[in-house]
Amino acid sequence: MLERITIVPGLMSGKPTIRGLRFPAGDVLELLASGLSEVEILEQHPLLEKEDIQAALLYASLKMKNTLVIHAA
């Protein structure tokens, strides 16, 4: 699943993208966070596949597990 998330130097400033396309994985997460359903995202962005959305979620989840959050007092 994670092979769908690619980081290519020079493509989208090295941000993680979907299958090497000019579609950042973060944009998929933002679309979900804005309230769009998986079906709506796929309708609006036909180059994406259901597995791309799942891969973006998995990638974000794994990144969060390796992130330290420091709350300022």
C-alpha positions in Angstrom: 0.0 0.0 0.0 2.7 2.5 0.9 4.4 2.1 -2.5 1.6 4.4 -3.8 3.2 7.2 -1.8 6.3 8.5 -3.5 8.8 11.1 -2.7 10.6 12.4 -5.8 13.2 15.1 -5.5 12.2 18.1 -7.6 8.5 17.0 -7.8 6.2 19.1 -5.7 9.2 20.3 -3.7 9.9 16.8 -2.5 6.5 16.4 -0.8 5.0 12.9 -0.6 2.8 12.5 -3.7 0.4 9.9 -5.0 2.1 7.5 -7.4 4.6 10.1 -8.5 1.8 12.3 -9.8 1.5 16.0 -9.1 -1.0 15.3 -6.4 0.4 15.6 -2.9 -0.7 13.1 -0.3 -1.4 16.0 2.0 -4.1 17.3 -0.4 -6.0 14.0 -0.1 -6.0 14.4 3.7 -7.2 18.0 3.4 -10.0 16.9 1.1 -11.1 14.3 3.7 -10.8 16.8 6.5 -12.9 19.3 4.6 -15.8 16.8 4.8 -15.6 15.2 1.3 -16.3 11.5 1.1 -14.1 9.0 -0.6 -16.6 8.8 -3.4 -16.7 12.6 -3.8 -12.9 12.8 -4.0 -12.7 10.1 -6.6 -15.4 11.8 -8.7 -13.7 15.2 -8.5 -10.2 13.8 -9.1 -10.5 10.9 -11.6 -6.8 10.2 -11.6 -7.0 9.0 -8.0 -7.9 5.5 -7.0 -9.6 4.3 -3.8 -6.2 2.7 -2.8 -4.5 6.1 -3.1 -6.8 7.5 -0.4 -6.2 4.6 1.9 -2.4 4.9 1.3 -2.5 8.6 2.2 -4.3 7.8 5.4 -1.9 5.0 6.3 1.1 7.2 5.5 -0.2 10.0 7.7 -0.9 7.6 10.5 2.6 6.2 10.4 4.1 9.7 10.3 2.1 10.7 13.3 3.4 7.7 15.3 6.9 9.1 14.7 6.1 12.7 15.6 6.7 14.4 18.9 4.3 17.2 19.7 5.4 19.8 22.2 2.8 22.0 23.7 4.0 25.5 24.7 3.0 26.6 28.2 
